[in-house]
């Protein structure tokens, strides 16, 4: 496990050198740093994270929250749990209030994916929302012992499964338009599948008495079938294409991290060989100085296949760093063997 610990250390340090702010790149990145602290117990990681969040608070908060910006709520929960400093909890509560009372919803109170204060994507559900908002709401609801919040969070998975998971393939589309009643361009984008798989893999362990919640049972079956399908789409390098069933699209590392982390969390023994192969491929895409390579840039629901194929993967990204930390900490926790 020394190889994993060394990679975690390098990624944390490189991540904290990045100037990430109150939006989803920082939210995913700092979620990963928080997981690194919680898994390894290294106080240095907590100190780095706390210093950065304090700095962001000092320079000023955004005027408006969005679904994407609520991703930062994850590290606020972790900071509050570690330090008991109420300022982190108060900020987390402000994000929760936004999601519960002010965020745009449609249909059966489904969260519309928002990236700004504008109504950018009317009545659209994106898989991304599950990490940025639903998983955060679930964590808050469990911590507060609030059944209404827990049920609201679980309902987001229920409806996103209905809208986005193809029952014939068990794979997830990137987005759904409630206005057009379609999946927009209709591609199985890999990172959308990672957001879905990873968050679903966290529902059962995060929810005490999960078997008492019918929507949690939806999640249990949805992730079971999704992972069973995804294993057959793994490449020879242990990764997944950015469009899962398009062999001409590039292998994408952030999605591969999220999918592999979900497999580790679900701990199905039939996935062991796929996990080992994936971990080898992921580690080959982490530089000694902690840069996670071959991570696609921020991706809207693109118009066509070429749109997904041509998203650049040149730069290190907060979500790549964070999802790499998610899979490495899951590996460390589960003692997954590495080739």
Secondary structure, 3 states (H helix, E strand, C coil): CHHHHHHHHHHHHHHCCCCCCCCHHHHHHHHHHHHHHHHHCCHHHHHHHHHHHHHHHHHCCCCCCCCHHHHHHHHHHHHHHHHCCHHHHHHHHHHHHHHHHHCCEECCCEECCCCCCCCCCCCEEECHHHHHHHHHHHHHHHHHCCHHHHHHHHHHHHHHHHHHECCCCCCECCEEECCCCECCCCCCEHHHHHHHHHHHHHHHHHCCCHHHCHHHHHHHHHHHHHHHHHHHHCCCCCCEECECCCCCCCEEHHHHHHHHHHHHHHCCHHHHHHHHHHHHHHHCCECCCCCECCCCCCCCCCCCHHHHHCCCCCCCCHHHHHHHHHHHHHHHHHCCCCC
